Amino acid sequence: MGDLHRSVFLKELKDTFPDLISEINAQYGLLHLEISVLADYARRAIAAGAKKDVVSCFKLTEKYYRDGNDQLRNAIGVSFVEHLDLGNAQWAWDLLGPVLKSIYLQLADAGMAKPLPYLR
């Protein structure tokens, strides 16, 4: 377990994605909802082929999953990784860090994330 926590994550999230600040602030201080805002942004970036934005999302979530406390790790797994839409975006899968790839595959094996056709 790491020592990074919600307030450190939110500061970096807001610094990295200032356009999301008002939407994040509207989530009643609930970590899973705040991370869902980032997940929605990542899904839109993947759909648009916005590689730079996807990389930024993945780097941030990889860092905080790897070094975050239990609450952050759970929220990133459940509210970010589980909801990534990577089925038609192998390029995005290739950008995902090793820790989050492992989590995604575990979720897919458990039926909680969509299996990826290009990994068969």
N, C-alpha and C positions, 0 to 999 in steps of 0.2 A: 504494500500500500504506500502510495506517495503522500506528500504533504500539501500538494496544491489543492485549493478548495474553491468553492463557488465564487467568492468575491474576486479572487485573483483571475479566475477564468473569465468572469463577466467583464472585468476591466480590459483584458486582452481581446476578448470578442468584440467589444464596442470600439476599441482602438483600431482593430483590424477591419471591421465592417461598420463604419459610422452610419451608413444608410439604414442599418437595422436597429439603431438605438431606440427609436420610439416604439417599434413593434416589440422589442425585447422588454422595454419598460412597462408595456401593457400586459405582461403575463403574470401579474400579481405576486411576483417574487417566487414563482414556482419553477424550480430548476428544470424539470422535464419539459415544461412548456417553453422555457427560454431556449433550451437546446433544440426543440422542435422548430423554432424560428430559423435557426441555422440549418437544420435539415431541409426545410422547405427551400431555403436559399440555395443549398447545394443541389437539390433536385432540379431547380430551375436552371442553374448553371450547367449541369450535366446535359439537360435537354437542349440548351442553347449552344453547347459545345464550347463553353467559356472555360478553357483549360486553366488559365491563371486563377480564376475564382475557385475552381474545383480544387486546385492544388492548395490554395490558402485554407479552404475549409478542412481538407484532409490533414494538413500539417497541424493545424490547431487542435483538432479532435484527437489525432494520434498522440500529440504531446500530453494532453490532459487525460487521456485514457491511461497512458503509460505511467504518468507521474502524479495523477490526481488521487484524491481520497476515494473511499468506497462509494460515496454518494455521486461523485462525478463520473466514476467508472460505470456505475449502473445506469445513470442517465444517458451517457454517451452511447452505451450499448443498446439500450431500449429505445431511446428517442432519436438517435441519429443513425447508427449503423443498421439497425433493423429495418429502417424505412428508406434506405438508399435504393434508387431505381437504377440498377446497373445492368439490367438484362440486355439492353441494346447499346451498351456503352463499354465495350471492352477497354477502350482507351482510358476510361475513368477507373476501371478496375486496376489497370496497370499502374495508375498513379496512387492508389490507396496504399498506405503504409502496411508493413508486415503485421503489426499488432491488430489493426482493424480488419485486415484480410482474414486473419485467424478467427476473430470474433464473428465476422460475417459468415464464414464457412460453418462455424458451430451453430449459428442461428439458422442457417439454411438446412443443416442436417436435422435440426430439431423442428423444422417446418415453420419457423418463425420469420424467415426471410426467403425471398424468391430464389430458387436455384438459378445458376447462371449457365445458359446453354453452351457457352464457349469454354466451359471448364469440364465438360463431360468427356 
